[in-house]
Structures are given as C-alpha cells and as structure tokens.
C-alpha cells in the first residue's frame, strides 16, 4: 500500500452510507484514506486542481467533462422509482400520465386513479402524490427535468425528507403514488411500476440492466474519475468500490450498481489503464 493517503472526494449523497463503509474497509486493510464527500462539483474542482486522487461524482449536462488525462467511468446510476400500494391494479405508467399526476403546468391534470385506467374500489379514489424531497436525494429533481414540460410540481405534492416517511404515507389506507430514489422493500405493502416514455412505448422496471442499457428512462450516471497515471495506486480501492460486497452499501445510498458482468468487465479494463 502507498504511504501517501488516497484522497477521495465527491457527491455528498453517498457520504452517510458509503463514507463509514470505506473507513471500515480502510482500517481493516491498513489503507490510508482521506474522505471528503461534500458535493460533486466541489469534488471535481478539487480533483482537477490536484487536491484529490479519486472522485465519485454525479455530473450534469452543464458540467465540463474531465480531460483526456482522466479515466471517467460510469459505476452506477441514480434513478427515480415510481411506487404505489401493492393492491392497486396498475402495473405500468408513462411520462404523460406521471406529468398529469405531479406537474403544475401540464396538458393533463390527473386527480383520480380511474384516469390511469384503474377500476374497482381504487378507481373512484383520489390520488395522493408523494415525493422524497431534495434532502433525500436527486429523485425529485431528475423527475422534474426529465418528465415535466416545466419543472414545477403541483402545490398538492406532499414531500418527505426520506424514503421511510414517503413509503409510510402511501402504504397506509389512503394510498398514493410516490417518487423514490430507490425501490421499496420487496414483499412489503408497495410495488414498483414499470415506466415508459410514451403511451405506445414499452415500459421497463428500474433494474441495473435496464438502467445501464437506457431502457428505464429515469437515470443519472454516477461516475468514478481519476488520473490515468494513478490507476495502479488506486486499483485496490477501486476494486472494492466495484465489488459485490459493496453493492448493498451503494444501493442503500440510492446508487444502483452496474450489472455484475458489466462491473467485472470494468474492473478488468481499469486494471489495464495505461
């Protein structure tokens, strides 16, 4: 191991979950690791200025991509998951319908389940629109800018600071539709809807495979950026970030890891960076 500490910077969205896990990994492996997860833009500025070795970041379209001296690899995805009570007879939804439920300035204004094609006792009920706020991740912002014509939510959308509060709200008797940064627990009171861009498009679920191929339309890449000249020194830590045992920690942080085969291929490619 290098005597110099590895300086990791990047997104504050993963700080509370990934930070402690990496500190524990470093302690067990006697790896000197300095972690400053205080934001993607700040992290990239620090990396490019020579103040860091490795950045785990979310880059927007307005951000300048790193230069050719850097490796810039996608290692996972942030997403927006659409969840409803498991008892609602609905399996998929498209952007136009979602816009009608959540958007303030859309062509349609959907208020009842029947307007989504739901029949039976649920059909006559009003829809409670729920979202996890910015404090709980980027799911709501990703939705606003990918789905809505103007990025304004209805004033009636109920926003919660975390997934647990949002899922508890729609898991109750009233029900509702929630925008979440990660899927609810399998076998619980909620289910995930398949999502399509258009009414005639095929709908997909937010699996790692569908996110990586782009079939699931609500995704934002999470990138690992470092200098090519540092590849060998950083390899041990990078392998851990892409390892199967780290995947649950990333999921808890709202980052859907790459499919296993894709991850393994990426590990091989990064080991051979020159």
N, C-alpha and C positions, 0 to 999 in steps of 0.2 A: 504494500500500500504506500501511497505517496505520503511524505511527511507534511506536505502542504495541504491545508484543508480544502476540500471541494466546496465551492460556494454555489449553492442552489438558490435561485430566485424564481419568481413567477406569480401565478394567479393566487389571490387571496381566497378564492372559492374553495381551494383544497387544503388550506392551511390547517384547519381544525382537525381534519381526519388524517391526511397524508403526512403532515408535519410530525406528529407524535410517532407514527409508524416508522418513518425514516430515521428518527432519532434513536428509536429502539434498535433498528437494524444496524445503525452505525455503531452503537455501543457494543452489541454482540460481536461485531466483526472488526472492532478496533479501527474503525474508519473515521477520520477527522472530517466532520461535515458541518458546515455553517448554512443555516436555512433562513431565508428572508422571503417569505411568500406574502408580499404586500401589494400585489397588483401586476397584471400582465404588461402594461405599458411601461411602468417603472422598471419592471424586471428586464425588459428588452433594452431599455436605455442603459441600465447597469451592465448588462452583458456586453453590449456593443462598445461601452466605454472601458471595458477591461476589468470591471469590478466584480464580475461573477464568471463562473465556468460553465454553468448549465442553467437553462431556463425552461420552465414548464408553463406555457402561456396559451392564452386564447387571443388570436389576432383577428381584428375586424377588417372589413374591406378598405377602411380608411387608413389602416396602419401600413407603414412601409415594410415590406418583407425584408428579412435579413439578406446580406450579400452572399456572394458565391463562396466566401471563405467559411461559411457556416453550414452545418447539417441542419435541416429543417424538416423534421419527420412528424407525421400525424401519429399519435399514440392512443387516441380515444376521441370520444365525442360528447359534448353537452347536447341535451335534447329537451324537447317539451313533450311530455306524455299526457295523453288525454284519458282521464279515468272517470268512470261512472259506477253507480251501485251495480253489483253483480246481478241483481234481479231485474234490471231494466232490459227489455227485449230489443237491444240495439247492439250491433257488433262493429259498425264502422261509421265514419263521418268524413265529410270532405271540407276543404277550406271555406267554401261559400257558406256552409252551414255553421261552421265554427265562428266565422265572421259575424253571422246573424245573431249568434248567442252572446258573443263577447264585445263586438265592435260598436262604438258610439256613432259612427258615421258611415254605416254600410247600406247597401241597397236593400237588404232584408233585415227584419227585426224579429228574431225568433224568441218567443217567450214560453211556449208550451212544448212538451215532449211530442205531442201529436204532429207538430210542424217538422219534426225529424223522422216522421213515419212510425212513431211508436204507438202501439194500440193497447187496449186493455186499460186497467186501472191507472197505469202510469201516464197514458196518453192525455188525460184531462188535467194533469198536474202542471203547475208552473215549473220552469227550470231555474234552479239557483246556480248562478255562475260563480265559480270559486277559482282562485289562483294563489300560488305561492309568490309573495312579493319579491322585490329585488334583494331584500335581506337574505332570502333563502336560495338565491342563485339567479341564473340568467334565463330561466324558462319563460317567464312572462315577457321579457324583452324580445327574446327570439321569436315568440309567437306574434307579438305586436308588429314587428317589422317584416316577418315572412308571410303572415296571413292577412292582416288588415290593410285596407286601402290607405287609411290614415291611422297612425299608430296610437289611437285613443281608445281606451276601454270605456265601456258603459259605467256610469256612476254607481250602478247597482252591483257591479262585480265585487264580491267580497274577497279581500286579500288577507292572507295569513303569513306570518313570518317564517313558518316551517312546514314541512310535509305532514308531520303528525297532526297539526291543528287543521290543515286543509282536508286531509283524508277523514278525520273525525267528523268534520262538518257534513260532508256528503255521504258518509257512511251511516248517518243517522236516519231517522224516519223521513225527513224532508227530502233527502237525496240531493242530486245536483250533478254538474259537470265540472271537473277540476283540471286545471293546467298544472302539472307537477314536473319537477326536474328529474324524477326517477320513478320507475314503476312501483305501485303499491305491493305489499306482500302477497305472494301467490296463495290462493286458498282462503283469502280474507273476504271481507264484505264488498270489496271493489274489484273491478276488472278494467283492463286497458282496451280502448277502442283502436281498431285499425284506422289509419288516416290516409286519405288520398288528396291530391291537389285539386283535381277537378271532379265533377259529378260522374264523368264517364271513365275516369282513371281507376286503375287497380289500387286498392287500399293495402297498406302494409303496416306491420307492427314494428315497434322500436327495438328490434333485436340488434345485436352487434353486427350481424351480417347485413341486415337491411340498412343500417346506418352507414356502414362502410361503402356499400355499393351506391348509396344515394337514393335507394328505393323509398326509404322512410324520409319524408321531405323536411322534417324539422330537425336540423342538426347543425352543430357548430364545432369545427375541429379543435382539439386540444393538441398542441404541438410541443415537441421536445427540440430545443435549439442549442447548439454548442459549436465551438470551433472544430474544424476537421483536425487540426493539429493536436487537439486534446482528446481525441477519440479513444486512444489506448488507455490513458489515465482514468477516463470516466467509465470505461467499459463495465467494471464491476457494479457500479451503482446503476447504470442504465439497464443492465440485465435484470437487476432486482425490480426496477420500475416496470419492466415488461413481463415479469414472471407471473405464473399462475397464482402464486400465493399473495401477490399484491393486488390482484384484480378485485377482490371483495372490498378492499380499502378504497380503491378508485370508485367503485360503484356507490359506496356509502357517501363519497364526496360528490356524487352526481355525474361522474365521468364514466361513460360506457366504454370499456376497453375494446381494443380491436379483436376480431375473431382469432381464435387460438392459432390457426395455421398462418394467418397474416402476421400475428405477433412473432411467431417463431421465425418466419422469413425475415422480418425486420431486424430481429436480433442478429441473425446471420449477416445481413447487409451492413449493419452498424459495426460489427466486429471486423469488417473488411474495409472500413473507410480509410482512405489514404489522403 
